[in-house]
Amino acid sequence: MHFDQLLAQAAALGNNSMQFPANWCQGRTAFGGLSAALMYQAIRQHVDSERRLLSLSTNFVGPLLAERDFTIQVEVLRTGKNSNQVMAKITQDEQVVVITQACFGARRSSKVRVDVSKKMTLKPVNERHMLPYQQGLMPEFFQHVSLCPQQGGMPFTNADTSHLGGWMRFKDTPQSMNEAHIIALTDAWPPTLLQMYQQPAPASSMSWYLEFVQEPQLEADDWLGFEAITHHCKDGYGLEDGCIWSSKGDLLALTRQTVALFD
């Protein structure tokens, strides 16, 4: 099923339920970028289109299982003069499995301005270096995304580095590229620490925070850049930070997540 079809279902969900196919899974649960994007799409229907997404905070409480009904419940916490605070939760089998809170803001006049100081260090995309999907060796959702790694190592290679970077986009071009697509693609990369494992073992995102620097103005088939580093890892938990770039080198979003390690 195309990603845009799943987004359309989430946008029209209301009090009804929906499902997703198993080829959008990561292990036994939904690919985290998919569940976060679906909740954002449901939330977006409750917010004035003139207000842009500022931040999205997601906690993965439990597994969201494929081919089984679930619901997305949206609660508008506050609609202010300049901002909106909205929560959503996914419930499956009477259990809350994912929760998210989004903050939206309207444009306001301000004399204060600080330009982006970060610079993208990625080289241009080389499509000959895309990761091929290998059934049984990669998460199922990998068949929907194209990744061109440039920085860091492959998972389970006992690498001595914890940074990661490259390019990403959907294999099936969406009708248009918006925040929901960026949310999903950002989570397509493995945790930065997975490359330091000596052998295959799981890692799980516990909490994930995205901040959007600007409203994206992208072509549907644009590549997006991703660069992430690990700030700290101890006692089985790691904290990683990253940047999401346009192909022109504009900073689109900042990402941070806490990852549980099971090596």
LINZI-V974736 format. One line per field, one symbol per residue. ss: DSSP state (@ for helix, = for strand, . for the rest). burial: 1 if it has 16 or more other ideal C-beta (glycine too) atoms within 10 Angstrom, else 0. A space follows every 50 residues. Layout:
ss: ???
burial: ???
//
This chain:
ss: ..@@@@@@@@@......=...@@@==..==.@@@@@@@@@@@@@...... .=========.........==========...==========..====== =====.....................@@@.....=..=.@@@@@====== =............=======........@@@@@@@@.....@@@@@.... ..==========...........===========..=========..... ===========..
burial: 00110110111010000101000111001111111111111111001000 10100111110011110001010100000000010111111100001111 11110000000000000001010010000100100000111101111111 11101100100111111111000100111111111111111111111000 00111001110100010100011111111100100001110111111001 1111111110100
//
